[in-house]
Amino acid sequence: MNTDDNGVVAWLLQVDRLVNVAIGQFELIHIIDEPDYMSIPQSPKHCKDVVLWNNNIVPVMSLVSWLTSEIQVDNTGVVAIVVYEDEQGKHKFGGIKLSNAPIQAKVKNSQQCQLTGDFDKWRKVSLSSFKSKTGDIVPIIDVSKLFSQVLLS
Amino acid sequence: MIDSPFKNKLLRDDAGYHVSTLSFAGIELIVPQSEVLSIESIYELESNEDNENYIGVIHKQGIKLPVYCFSRSMDIYKSLPEDRFQCVVLRHEEFLFSLLCNEMTNTVINEIEFHNLPKCMNNSLIPLTHLCVYKGADNMRKLGMVTNAVCLNEYINKLN
């Protein structure tokens, strides 16, 4: 993330009405509005679909499905295309289903907080977390980890 | 993108790659054309009396072949959907079996790139060898799901 005197610039991703996550400023590279999904048979509930973007086959994560263990049937939102490095240091692309377009925010060190209670599950894919201005806990996603095999176990 | 060993199973000539597309329940599977032996009518299907995973059998070359029927998520269907009319006979290395399809089409694809399944969704149950990006007849790039008879048979055995 890009630091300045006022804190760190991040993208806030609304994965559903009540859940926001954050990623680094340069990790978000594109937004697709209501893409054409191709569902992969027998794939995990949290990652059932791929989309074609810039000639890349991009797996699309549903964090809602991961949290609820239910298949997310509403495909009317947007998909954030993110970039990350795999274990070999190669650039890869992933998609995250969102209910709204991402917004930018500045996050200060003083906003840092712990992932507790209902947010415990996020530890698996989070670098850290902070409290938003409205008091909500926002996990900062480790994008490489999210698109590794960590959610399969 | 990978240089897929699967390419070896696709007959390639000056026209392009020869593939068959199996359509059912709203999905399409791309298989090597060389692995499709024939298409038999649904009227040849004898219903399955026992408790196995196949929906019925057809007779081909004097042998009873199991016919499998899948849903969109490739779970086993045990009752016959109204919209499937074709038993597509696939040639495994050691035997034959059949899939119940809406339609089977043979296509020659000029440009196709094979990709491994993304790591984050990969599990041993997915009945695909690869995903692909190919140029359709309308010259638009499309996503495809690639499999073959060996992969499908392994998948069916895991469901048993």
Contacts between the chains, C-beta under 8 A, distances in Angstrom:
chain1	res1	chain2	res2	distance
A	38	B	143	4.6
A	38	B	145	7.3
A	39	B	27	7.5
A	39	B	72	7.3
A	39	B	73	7.6
A	40	B	117	7.4
A	40	B	121	6.2
A	40	B	126	6.4
A	40	B	128	7.1
A	40	B	131	7.6
A	40	B	145	7.0
A	41	B	27	6.9
A	41	B	70	7.9
A	41	B	72	7.3
A	41	B	73	5.1
A	41	B	74	3.7
A	41	B	126	6.7
A	41	B	127	6.2
A	41	B	128	7.5
A	41	B	145	7.7
A	42	B	73	6.7
A	42	B	74	5.8
A	42	B	123	7.2
A	42	B	125	4.5
A	42	B	126	4.8
A	42	B	127	6.4
A	42	B	155	7.9
A	43	B	121	4.4
A	43	B	123	7.4
A	43	B	126	6.1
A	44	B	121	5.9
A	44	B	123	6.6
A	47	B	118	7.5
A	47	B	120	5.4
A	47	B	121	4.3
A	48	B	121	7.6
A	50	B	118	7.0
A	50	B	121	7.9
A	50	B	131	6.5
A	50	B	143	6.5
A	51	B	143	7.9
A	52	B	133	6.4
A	52	B	141	6.5
A	52	B	142	7.4
A	52	B	143	5.0
A	55	B	113	7.9
A	55	B	133	6.1
A	55	B	141	6.5
A	57	B	115	4.9
A	57	B	118	7.3
A	57	B	131	5.1
A	57	B	133	6.4
A	57	B	143	6.5
A	59	B	118	3.8
A	59	B	120	5.4
A	59	B	121	5.4
A	61	B	120	7.2
A	86	B	119	7.5
A	94	B	118	7.9
A	94	B	120	7.3
A	146	B	120	7.4
A	147	B	118	7.3
A	147	B	119	7.2
A	147	B	120	4.6
A	148	B	119	6.4
A	148	B	120	6.5
A	149	B	119	5.5
A	149	B	120	6.4
A	149	B	122	7.2
A	151	B	120	6.7
A	152	B	120	7.3
A	152	B	122	7.8
A	152	B	123	6.3
